[in-house]
């Protein structure tokens, strides 16, 4: 529980935008990252508890709350002391009383209940952990962290440091570089109109009032589609001297073309938003969105479309929240994806998805080895499942076919006629 003398700070602009979305209705659990793992080995729960506490001590956003005014508007963040907002750690036995692994339906229901339980933004904390004991040395470890406390970049930091604290807390304390600044410092600098710089005295200042947006949103879905090879796409990227991201974004832009957008495509792309070295090791919500606007007229080849997308992306500007009726595309390379390591245990990622959506339609791609794993996120109230699935299939067809035949007409390649 936060005390009356808890430090209060203005909201950073990304936090304002995210809170606007949360306050606009829809599914609150869409703004929660759920990371599920299968852990085989002698899991030490007291060590895990101490590691979580050390992580909360190190990163202020993990012990920050967002109280609302009488009108329901959040105007500030309140940072608690290290022991003020300890993460909840819940341990349950396997859902089924029968010997052996629990039925999939029982386990799925348990995970959905955990993922769907809302966070109390006004009081915190904004992270919790569920441990399901399936056998003496077989557990599920599931972390749920609100986006206000940790964006996608932050998740890798959290899991890396959680593993370090679990392995040897004293060594981790000694080896992890000190955090000279925290997220609240960055928010304060933003409010004062200054860029990050060496630590300065914290002088909290309330931000200006905001006008909440109209309600929107609704229940969401998340669906994985088949993995898509990227070796040919990488070869084309090298030829054109662009990153693989640009090739993937081109396939997405072409896949998003429809009868009403045949000559012009818009897409929102989340970017890390950490534009200063002091922000790189911090947790918190830094994500910004850039809007791609590109003309894809005529019967283009993939190479021609790639050059247009490359030029358009170079001039892309920051937009709002990524929540409008504009499709969203996200790409994470293998080296930035979060991975949990617990000393003495074998940890694997559990292929489990919580059905939720922050936007009407999004395609999220994760790189693993020589393939990308696409995931569709959509609101059926705005985009039917058939239309979302068509986008996913066309993206795969274009990436697999057009990247291998970049000088053939795109429409012919997508239809299997290179």
Secondary structure, 3 states (H helix, E strand, C coil): CCCCCCEEEECCHHHHHHHHHHHCCCCHHHHEEEEEEEEEECCCHHHHHHHHHHHHHHCHHHHEECCECCCCCECEEEECCCCCCCCEEEEEECCCCCCCCCCHHHHHHHHHHHHHCCCCCCCCCCEEEEEEEEECCEEEEEEEEECCCCCHHHHHHHHHHHHHHHHCHHHHHHHCCCCCCCHHHHHHHHHCCCCCCCCCCCCCCCCCCCCCCCCCCCCCEEEECCCEECHHHHHHHHHHCCCHHHHHHHHHHHHHCCHHHCCCEEEEEEECCCCCHHHCCCCCCCCEEEEEEECCCCCCEHHHHHHHHHHHHHCCEECCCCCCCCCEEEEECHHHCCCCCCCCEEEEECCCCCCCCCCCEEEEEEEECCEEEEEEEECCCCCCHHHHHHHHHHHHHHHHHHCCCCCCEHHHHHCCCC
